């Protein structure tokens, strides 16, 4: 369901309590029943622990919010080992079993909340390239688009590994805001994926990101751009040079709200992005989806959705005998059985997994179990 809040709403929510503790567990059981690398069934688990401290309420620090987020992940590599797809059929995929400090930052607001500065370990996808409607879907491409999510020597600063960052956000006018961030170019320690590591190595460079948002009650438009300052290997010439950059555009729209309950209805989204084909396997990405909340009158909290994630390879990658694209089609239904518990059956059809001509189209069946709990005081 698309829910768009005005600038500062997140901060207001966090400041309403001195302390807030959140715990959430997601468990996926996935089965590749046809195609891909091989038929197999695996389980993935991710446990999140989050603490938010409202500075004003807790100890009189006006305009401040402190946040810490750690998680445990069992490290099942279902996509890499079983399906062979590049976009991850589960968005809780991590390449190593670990308990990791994921975020730890302080946010300070100024100028009647029109300006915000955030410093610390930071998840870029917590504020950049955020697709709330797409949050229903299990495929990782509907969180951060494949064009940006594939980049970097150890990925950008997103799940499951983050880096130090500085982020500024400013309200430009009513319904308009802009944010920009500078992040360490290599999150964590690629040689030791189980560790929580903060390393500012020589040659890491930085990831620069900027995004402009237009936010209304039933519409969100986001335009973003990013660039790495470090050198990367050119896929065609194998020389190292600068120029690894890209851009994206995202639109979310509430098309229909039920008269009896405006929180129920149909929301849609579309996203397009480009990454430099000289350095990245996928040069273009297109994603779209539709979600209906409260499809059945007796199930007002349930959500039903369909989405497509289309990643197009660049010409340098195709010269290595890779296919032209990977496409994922996803159909899912989330049944909220309790205020703190939901069950989500899921079907995904992966066309050309990994853009590898040697892999057949894959059919993945799964179910997600979600538990969340909050204590605030």
N, C-alpha and C positions, 0 to 999 in steps of 0.2 A: 504494500500500500504506500502510495506517495504521500508523505507528510512533510511539508515545507514550513520551516520556522523562520522568523525574522532574525537578522543578525543580533547576536548576544543572547539568544534563547538558551543555548547550551550552557553558557556561563551562569545565567539566572537559575537554571535547574540545579547546577552543581552548588551554587551558593545558598540554595534553600535549606541545606543541611550542613552542619559542621563536618560530619564524617559520613561517608557512604561506602559500604562494602558490597561488591557484586561478585557472585560466583556463577559461572556458566559452564555447562558441559555439553559438547556435541559429540555424538557417536554415529558413525556411518558404517553400514554394512553394504558392501558393493560386490556385485558379481558380474564379471565379463562373460556373457553367455555365448558370444559369437564374435569372431574376428579378432583384430588386435594381435598382440604377441602370443597370448595363450589364454585358455579358459581357466578361470580361478575365482575364488571368493576370498575377500579380505575385510578386516575391520579397521577403521581409523578412529582415533579418539583424541580429543583436545579439551583440556580443562583450563579455564581462564579464572584468574583471581585478580580483582581490581579494587583499588582503594583511591577514593577521591576525597580531598580535604578542602573545604571552603575556607579560605584564609580569613575572611571577615568574621565568620561565625566561630571559627575554631580559636583564633588568637589575635583578632583585631587587625589583621593585615588586609587593608582595603584593596579590593580589586584583584586579589590573588587567588589562584586555584593551583593545588598541587595534585599530581596524579601519578600512580604507580600501577603497572600491569605486568603480571607474570603469567606464564602458562606452562603446562606440561603437554607434550605431544608424543604419541607412541611411534612416530616416524615411519609409518607404513607408506611405501612408495608404490601405490596402486597404479597410477598412470604410467610411471616410468617403467615398471617391471612387468605389468600385466597388459595394459591397453596400448601403450606406446604413443599416447597423444601428448601434445605440447601444451595444451591449455588447462590441464588438470580437471578431471571429472569431479573432484572434490576440492573445495576451497579451504579445507583444513589439512591439505597435503604438506608435509615437511619431510626433508630428506634424512633426518636423524632423530632418534629418540632423545629427548632432552627436556629438562626444566629450565626455562630461560626467562630472564628479565627482558620484557618486550618493550615497554615504555616506562619512562621516568622523567617527568618534566614539570616545570613551573610555568604558569601562564599569568601574565600581569596585564590588566586592562587599564586604559587611560582615557581621558577626554570623554567622560560620560559613556564609556564602553564603545566608543567609535574606533578605538585603536587597541589592538591586542598584540603582545609579544610573547612568544613561547620558546623556551630553551630546554634542551635535554635530549634523551633518547626518544625518538619520534617516529611514528608510523605515518608515512606520507599519505597513505590511502585513507587515513582517518578523516582528512579534510580535502584532499585533492582527488579528483576523479571519483567522487562519491556518487554512487548510483543507488539511491534508496529503494526504488522499485525493483531493481535487479538483485537486491539483497535476499530475496526469496530463493533464488536459484543456487544450486550446489556447485555448478561449474565455476572455476576460478576466474574466467574471463569476464564474468558479470560483476566482479568486484572492481578490480583494476583491469583496464583493457589490455589485451595481449601485446599491443604495440609498445606500451610503456613497461608492462610487467615482465617482459622478457629481457630487459636491458641490464647492463652493468656486469661487472666481473663476479658479483655475488648477489645479483638482483638489485633493484632499487631498495630503499629503506622501507620495506613492507613485510608483512607476515611471510616467513617466520623469523626473519632477521632484520633488525633495525640498526640505525646509526645515529650519531650525534647530529643535531640540526638546530637551526635558528629559523623561526617562522614569524612573519609579520602579517597581520590582517587588519584591513581598514575598511570602514563603511564609507563608500564614495558618495552615496546619495540614497534616498529611499529606494529599497529593493535592489540596490547595487552594492557589491563588496568585492574587494580584491585581496588576494593573499599571495605571498611570495616566500620561498624557503631556500636555504642553502644547507645541503646535507653532505656528510662524508660520502665520497664516491664509492667506497667499498665497505658495506656494512659487515660487522662481525669479523671473524677470522675464517676465511674459506678453508684453511688447512685443518681447522679444529671446529667442525660444524656443531658439536654438542656444547660448546662453551658460550657463555655470555661474554663477549669480548668487545672492547672499545679500543681500536687501533687506528691511529692516524698515520698511516704509512706513507713514505715518500713515493710519489707517483700515483697515489690513490685519486688525487684530484677531488673535485666536488661535483655534486649533482645540483643544478640550479633549476628551480621550478616556479612557475607563476600561473595564476588562474584568476579569471574574472567571472563572477556569478551574477545573474539576474534571478531574483527570487520573488515569486508572487504566491498567492494562496494555492493556485492550482497549476503552477508552471515553474520549472527551473531550467535555466540555460547556463551552461558552463563552457568556457573557452580556455584551454590551457596549452602551455608550451614548456618544454624542458630541454636541457642540454648538459652533457658531461664535459668537464674541462680537461679530463685526462685523455691520453692517446689510446686508441683501440686498433686492433688488427683489421685491416681492410680485407674482406672476404675474397675479393678478386685478386688483389696484388700481393696480399700478405704483408704489406708494409704497415707500420704503425703511424697513425696520424690522428688529428683532432677532427671533430665534426659530427660526433654521435649525438643527434638531437631529433626532435619530433614535436608533434602537436596533436591535439584532440579536441573534439566538440561533443557535448552531451546535451540532450534535451529530454526532460521528463514532463509528462503532461497528465493531469487528471481529466479524463474524457467524460466520465459520468459518475455522479453521486446519487445514491438512492435518497428519495425525499424523506423517508422515515428515519434514516440514519446516514448523515453525510460522510461518516467514516467508511461506509461501505460503497463499493462501486468499482469502476474500471480505470486503471492507470496504465500508461504505456511509456516506453522510452526508446530512444535511438542514440547510438554513439558511433562515431567514426574517428579513427586515429591513424597517424602515419609515423613510422620510425625510419631513420636513415637506412636504406637497403645495403649500403656499403659495409655496415657493421652488425646488422641484425638479420636473423633468419626470416622474420616476417616483417614485410615493409608496410602493409596496410591491414587494418582491422575494422570490421563492422560488427556491431552488436545491436540487437533489438529484442524487445519482449513486451508482453502484456500480462498484467496481474489483475484478477478480480477478487476483491475482498468481500466476504459474506455472500458467496454465490447461492448458498442455501439458507433460507430464513431461520432455520433451527440451528445454524452454525455460523453466527455472526463474526467470529474471530478467525475462521478458516480462510486460507488463501489458495487460489488456483492459478497456475501460470504456465506460459509457453514462451521459450526464448531461443534465439539463434546466435551463435558466436562464429564469425567467419574471419579466419586469419589467412592472408594472402602472402605467399613468399615473394621475396625480391629476386631480381634477375641474377645477382651473384650467387645466391643460394641455389637457384635452379640449375646453374651450370654444374653443380655437383650431383646431378641426376635426381634432385629432390622434386617432388610434385609441386603443383601450383598453389595448393591451399589445404588447410584443414578446416572442416566445418563441424560444429556441434549443434545438435537439436535437442532441446530439453523440455520435458513435460513433467510437472510436479504439482503436488497438492499437500499443503501443510494443514494438519488437523490439530487445533489447539484443544487438548483434552482436559487441561487444567490451566489455571492462571500461570503456573510455573512449568508446564510440560507440554510438548508438542511432538507429534509423529508426522514424518514427511516421506511418503513414498515418492520414488523418482525413477524416470526412464530417460536415458540419454542414447542418442544415435550419433556415433562419431564417424564422419566421412573422411577418409584419407588420414588416419591417425599419424600425427607427426609429419604430415606431408611426405610420408615414406611410401613409395610405390610398392614396396614389398609387403606392406601390411594391409590386410583386408578391413573393410568397414566393421566397426565394433558396435555391439549392442550391450549396454550396461544397465542392469537393473539394480536398484538399491533402495534403502530406507534410512532415514536420518531420525535420530532421537535427540531431542533438545530439552535441557533443563536449565532454568535460570532462577536466581534468588537474590534479593536485595535487602540489605539492612541499612537504614539511614537514621541518624539522630542528630 
